[in-house]
Amino acid sequence: MVQRRLVSGALGATQPFRLPMVLRLILSLPILRNLPGRLIGLGVWRVHVETGPSPSRP
C-alpha cells in the first residue's frame, strides 16, 4: 500500500518528487542517518551471553 502510493505519486507527478520531511531530517543529520541501520543490525538492547568456565586443556 505504501509502495503503491509512493510509486504512483512519483510517476504521475507534474512537479519533482520530494521526500517527506521526516526522511529529509533523518538523511541530513549523521547521527540519525546511521540510527536505522544500527537498530536493525544490533537491536535496541545489547545481548549479554553468559558462558560457563572454559574447558581445561590436557
C-alpha positions in Angstrom: 0.0 0.0 0.0 2.8 2.5 0.9 4.8 1.4 -2.1 1.9 1.9 -4.4 1.3 5.4 -3.0 4.9 6.4 -3.4 5.4 5.0 -6.8 2.1 6.3 -8.2 2.8 9.7 -6.7 6.4 9.8 -8.2 5.4 8.6 -11.6 2.3 10.7 -12.0 3.6 13.9 -10.5 3.9 17.1 -12.5 6.5 18.5 -10.1 9.7 17.0 -8.9 9.4 14.3 -6.2 10.4 15.4 -2.6 11.0 13.2 0.3 8.7 13.6 3.3 10.0 16.0 6.0 10.9 13.2 8.4 13.1 11.4 5.9 14.8 14.6 4.9 15.6 15.2 8.5 16.9 11.7 9.0 19.2 12.0 6.0 20.5 15.4 6.9 21.8 14.5 10.4 24.6 11.9 10.5 23.6 10.6 13.9 20.0 10.0 12.7 21.1 8.7 9.3 23.1 5.9 11.0 20.5 5.0 13.6 18.1 2.8 11.5 20.9 0.5 10.3 22.4 0.3 13.8 19.0 -0.6 15.2 18.4 -3.3 12.6 21.9 -4.7 12.9 22.5 -4.5 16.7 19.0 -4.2 18.1 17.8 -2.0 20.9 19.5 -3.8 23.8 22.9 -5.3 23.9 22.9 -9.1 24.2 24.8 -10.4 27.2 25.9 -14.0 26.8 26.7 -15.9 29.9 29.3 -18.7 29.4 30.4 -21.3 31.8 34.0 -21.9 32.7 36.2 -22.8 29.8 37.2 -26.5 29.5 40.7 -27.2 30.6 43.1 -28.4 28.1 45.1 -31.6 28.7 
